Amino acid sequence: MQLSVALGQIDLVLGDRDANLATVRKLAAQAELAGADLLVLPELWGTGYLLEQAHELSDPLGKGLFEEVAVLAARHHLAIVGSLLERDGEQVYNTATLYDAQGKRLHHYRKTHLIGLMNEDQYLGAGQQAEVFEAAWGTSACAICYDLRFPELFRRYALAGAEVIIIPAEWPTARIEHWRTLLGARAIENQAVVIACNRVGSDRANQFGGASMLIDPWGTVLVEGDDQAGLLTATVDLDTVAKARNFLPVFRDRRVDLY
Ligand SMILES: O=C(O)CCC(=O)C(=O)O
């Protein structure tokens, strides 16, 4: 099966939900024209890292910006993944959702590794679940930005059957080589398709490096952005996952008796 992917590598206006939504509306229309099955957006695309206002900038699942994404997904007949500030009672989470091409929410994932370097742990709650889900194209999972540094999460997903792992991010330019290396490693070691969308531009603390990527299970980069805003598109053959896993059966060869 072929999966046609669009990566919405955008700049964000800090705290301006309306401006960011207007950008995403345009992207969704462009992604439909490009024939995409899936549009991936950056981490916290609605607001950026204005965490001291996380409570007022957040929405309950299914409301506000989450609802807007559902409408866009259905209107443009494509699945959409991105993360937003999600409010549940008094707690706020950095939550990635997948809305399918009918606008139905198939999955949500609350970021499990909060990054102290960006004070995320002071303002947000950490997710307590890391589950795979069934998308139209097969078993999939989400991770968010800093999660990329924790291979155990990705291995858990792969062992649970994930063939596609989708990663919204706001990854700074200062560590963009880590981003490139870790994305490739996560794809190769798990023999999975990795789809990662990073923002560009800057906020009060960081410049962000783009380099959004679609990587196949061999580690081949099928498309990579530069550090400018734009919609990147590419198609991946999902049969390559089973082919890679059969050819080099690293899951079978793991030494679970040792580690
Ligand atoms: O791990 C990193 O270097 C960047 C992570 C990050 O910026 C984030 O999780 O928002």
The ligand as a Tripos MOL2 file, in Angstrom:
@<TRIPOS>MOLECULE
LIG
   10     9     1     0     0
SMALL
NO_CHARGES

@<TRIPOS>ATOM
      1 O1         15.3230   17.1200   22.6240 O.co2     1 LIG1
      2 C1         15.5370   18.2090   22.0790 C.2       1 LIG1
      3 O2         16.6790   18.5840   21.8330 O.co2     1 LIG1
      4 C2         14.4170   19.0970   21.6800 C.3       1 LIG1
      5 C3         13.1260   18.6620   22.2650 C.3       1 LIG1
      6 C4         12.1010   19.7350   22.2360 C.2       1 LIG1
      7 O3         12.3690   20.8300   21.8140 O.2       1 LIG1
      8 C5         10.7230   19.4730   22.6690 C.2       1 LIG1
      9 O4         10.4220   18.3820   23.1450 O.co2     1 LIG1
     10 O5          9.8880   20.3910   22.5170 O.co2     1 LIG1
@<TRIPOS>BOND
     1     1     2 2
     2     2     3 1
     3     2     4 1
     4     4     5 1
     5     5     6 1
     6     6     7 2
     7     6     8 1
     8     8     9 2
     9     8    10 1
@<TRIPOS>SUBSTRUCTURE
     1 LIG1         1 GROUP 0 **** ****
